[in-house]
């Protein structure tokens, strides 16, 4: 089929039916014989209230696509943080079950591979672009379509300093860069890989002419969501049998689409894990026959206060650096250790310091269970720069982090001060603006800090003389700074002990902003309970805390522990189980 000449903008305005989308680099024999579906008659949909009436009518032409056109995707290099965990469920990059994971391409470097089946046309809702401005490049070889009302809503959200406004402006800049590439033609679709995004092999199409569709009378045509549904309905008829899929973060939008017989999916690329149960726990139980199978081949030696074991066997591929392992069996010697080295088929296990003993108490605090002892070993290790602690309420996350911080700041002089911050997300209704300085405004959010400092100042027995310390509450307070996350951009922390509380309410972007503030000699501790996410737009799979745990696992200078047992009180422990 010969290619039509490149249309001018005026020609596209006058004769939209005259131009069809050009064939991609590789067209199957069967698709070449398929007839191109002619565009249906078009009618101007009702304008959205409050918008200019000519926002849709003045659009340019919408191109039709040839059914079953197959695209030869470009070879692309794997992203730096390739996700290859074998226990994780396969995740779609956009919304289609058949799409491969964008972060783990199946092709080798320098080789081209054909897509798996015919390409699809994804229609993106506005909330997807406002949630992830890079979502345009997350659909591999498939095409993307943006209705005109989506561009109108992007224009309405671009003002302000909120995260949504910043994402709207970034999306607009991305669209402008794609349209400004030399040789770009909106009528034939903008190549998504033209700005260097090699993972995207499809084209971006805009609604450039009114579309003919009919919706039930119960759906007002002036509402933006209903206009998008009408566009999806018109595209499904126009490009049949090609699959047209609506991608939206709005649950009600997806329900209405399915009620109308349209394909609709959630945007999945923001989720680090599909199932929260697959989150890295930081602990691995050795098999019951570990000593029987590996005991004869284990090499051990003593170095300082630690004993080291070099082990081999099938358990080694399951281990990660700084992962904790334990072995408990009746009549067998117990083992509690941390993986300190992995070399090909062998791993080195290092025994732990027992912080449950009174002689190893940290600022008067002794650990009460196995996971707390693991956490304290990470918090007190100067070689560990980043620690993540997750667990239900009352497991001791804040207390352990504060006790370790006070010991290393006031006693060991390893860090100069403690900096504590948290996400200011209310459980219920917001109480409004707070008076005072930055630290005074953060005061009501730091109730957990005050409660734990009261316990640490008194000691479990209520007698500070048992510790032999002369530190007063004023001295402790002078070494603890409370900061707001709103002013973290551009800062650099030198030799600080940074505690980020309630990190489950942070987005991955906010988490990256905070962690990259670390300068030389700084240690960062992120804590949170993934079961208590108060932000309405985050889930366990898309939380910044989950993102950090997954990306830092296996790094030699980071560690993670999931605290399992509540130690606050028997009432709190029972309530967390039954309520």
Number of C-alpha atoms within 10 A of each C-alpha: 7 6 10 11 8 14 17 11 13 10 15 22 17 11 12 19 15 15 21 20 16 20 17 14 10 12 15 12 10 10 15 15 9 12 9 16 16 14 21 14 10 12 13 13 19 14 19 18 10 7 12 11 13 10 14 22 17 12 16 22 26 28 24 23 25 24 21 22 24 23 23 17 23 19 18 20 15 18 12 7 10 13 16 10 10 7 8 16 11 15 21 20 23 27 22 22 11 12 22 19 19 23 19 14 17 13 16 12 11 9 10 13 13 14 17 12 12 17 21 22 24 27 24 24 26 25 19 18 22 23 17 18 20 16 18 25 24 24 27 27 26 25 25 24 24 19 25 20 23 21 18 17 17 21 14 12 17 19 13 10 8 11 12 20 18 17 20 27 19 18 22 18 13 16 15 11 12 20 20 14 13 8 9 14 18 24 27 23 22 23 21 26 18 18 13 8 16 17 23 23 24 26 23 22 25 23 22 22 22 22 24 19 20 14 14 9 7 6 13 14 20 14 14 19 21 18 24 24 26 22 25 27 24 20 26 18 16 19 20 15 12 19 17 25 24 28 24 22 19 16 12 11 20 20 14 16 23 14 10 14 10 19 20 23 23 16 25 21 21 18 21 24 22 17 12 16 11 14 19 16 18 26 20 16 11 15 13 13 11 12 15 9 13 15 11 9 12 15 13 13 10 11 8 5 8 13 14 19 18 17 21 20 13 11 15 17 13 7 20 22 21 25 24 27 20 16 18 14 11 7 6 11 9 11 16 20 24 26 23 18 16 18 9 8 12 17 22 21 26 25 20 18 16 18 22 18 13 12 10 14 16 23 20 20 20 21 22 16 16 16 19 25 22 28 26 24 19 25 26 16 11 14 13 19 20 23 23 27 28 25 19 20 21 18 25 21 25 24 19 22 23 23 22 22 29 22 17 22 20 16 12 10 12 17 21 17 23 23 18 21 22 23 18 17 15 11 10 7 7 8 7 6 7 12 9 10 9 13 13 14 16 19 16 12 16 18 11 13 17 12 12 16 19 12 15 20 18 15 17 12 9 11 11 17 10 10 13 8 11 9 11 11 13 8 11 16 13 11 14 20 13 21 18 15 16 9 9 16 12 9 13 15 17 16 19 22 28 27 23 23 25 23 28 31 28 28 21 19 12 18 20 14 16 20 17 14 17 21 14 11 16 21 26 23 26 27 22 26 22 21 14 15 20 17 16 7 12 17 20 24 21 22 26 24 27 27 24 21 24 19 14 17 20 18 13 18 17 22 28 28 24 23 25 16 18 20 16 12 11 10 8 13 17 11 11 13 9 6 5
